[in-house]
């Protein structure tokens, strides 16, 4: 049997595809600020389907960037490490494919996997998805 991944799909499209074959991965737009897939991600987690967010580190408004900057300062890390750590802590089926252009950037990305976000930071970051647009 074939195992396929899907990109840019809705829950309804996933259900249709699952009638035809096993789906092992969904890749949709998702990050700390763009959270329209929250319920879908939870459903995928329950089904054991991997989730790969595209644009995981971009598209933030100035207010959202300020919240990431504040969290990073509190944790002595970079805003992108915080954004990646938030994604990794959001769900156990989250698979990140952050781009890298250098060895130092790769090391920075790897540190995100060990960065533990305390509950107050997670609460702060969760609130930026609803922050007004600027």
C-alpha positions in Angstrom: 0.0 0.0 0.0 1.2 3.5 -0.7 1.7 6.0 2.0 1.4 9.6 0.9 1.8 13.1 2.3 -0.4 16.0 1.5 0.2 19.7 1.4 -2.1 22.7 1.9 -5.2 20.6 2.7 -8.3 21.0 4.8 -9.6 18.3 7.2 -12.3 17.5 4.6 -9.7 17.0 1.9 -7.7 14.7 4.2 -10.8 12.6 4.9 -11.3 12.2 1.2 -7.7 11.2 0.6 -7.8 8.7 3.5 -10.6 6.9 1.6 -8.0 6.2 -1.2 -4.7 5.6 0.7 -2.9 5.9 4.0 -1.8 9.5 4.7 1.4 9.8 6.8 2.1 13.6 6.7 0.3 16.9 6.2 2.2 20.1 5.4 0.2 23.3 5.9 0.9 27.0 6.8 1.4 27.1 10.6 3.5 29.0 13.1 3.2 30.7 16.5 1.2 33.6 14.9 -0.7 31.7 12.1 -2.8 29.2 14.0 -5.8 28.3 11.8 -4.8 24.6 11.9 -4.9 24.3 15.7 -7.9 21.9 15.8 -6.7 20.1 12.7 -3.3 19.6 14.2 -4.8 18.1 17.3 -6.8 15.7 15.1 -3.7 14.7 13.2 -1.9 14.1 16.4 -4.7 11.8 17.6 -4.5 9.9 14.2 -0.7 9.6 14.4 -0.2 11.7 11.2 3.0 13.8 11.1 2.6 17.6 10.6 5.1 19.7 8.8 4.5 23.5 9.1 5.5 25.5 6.2 6.6 29.1 6.7 7.3 28.2 10.4 9.5 31.2 11.0 8.0 34.1 9.1 5.1 36.4 8.5 5.1 38.0 11.9 3.6 41.5 12.5 5.7 44.0 14.5 3.7 43.3 17.6 4.1 39.5 17.2 7.9 40.0 16.6 8.1 42.1 19.8 6.6 39.2 21.7 9.1 36.8 20.2 11.9 39.2 21.0 10.8 39.5 24.6 10.5 35.8 25.1 14.0 35.3 23.5 15.5 37.9 25.8 14.0 36.2 28.8 15.4 32.8 27.7 18.8 34.1 26.4 18.1 32.7 22.9 17.0 34.0 19.5 13.5 34.8 18.4 13.7 32.0 15.8 14.8 29.5 18.4 11.8 30.4 20.5 9.5 30.1 17.5 10.9 26.7 16.7 10.8 25.5 20.3 7.1 26.6 20.5 6.3 24.5 17.5 8.2 21.5 18.8 6.4 21.8 22.2 3.0 22.4 20.5 2.6 18.8 19.4 4.5 15.5 19.4 3.9 14.9 15.7 5.5 18.2 14.6 8.3 17.8 12.2 10.3 21.0 11.4 12.4 21.6 8.3 14.0 24.9 9.0 16.2 26.3 6.3 19.8 26.9 7.1 22.5 28.7 5.2 25.6 28.1 7.4 27.0 25.8 10.1 26.3 28.4 12.8 22.7 28.7 11.6 22.4 24.9 11.8 23.7 25.0 15.4 21.2 27.7 16.3 18.4 25.6 14.9 19.5 22.5 16.8 19.5 24.4 20.1 15.8 25.1 19.6 15.2 21.4 20.1 16.5 21.6 23.6 15.0 24.9 24.6 12.2 24.3 27.2 9.6 27.1 27.2 8.1 27.7 30.6 4.3 27.9 30.9 4.3 31.8 31.1 6.3 32.1 27.9 3.9 29.6 26.1 0.9 31.6 27.3 2.5 34.8 26.1 3.3 33.3 22.7 -0.1 31.7 22.4 -1.7 35.1 22.7 0.1 36.6 19.7 -2.0 34.7 17.2 -4.9 36.9 18.2 -2.8 40.1 18.4 -4.1 43.0 16.3 -2.5 43.4 12.8 -0.2 46.4 12.3 
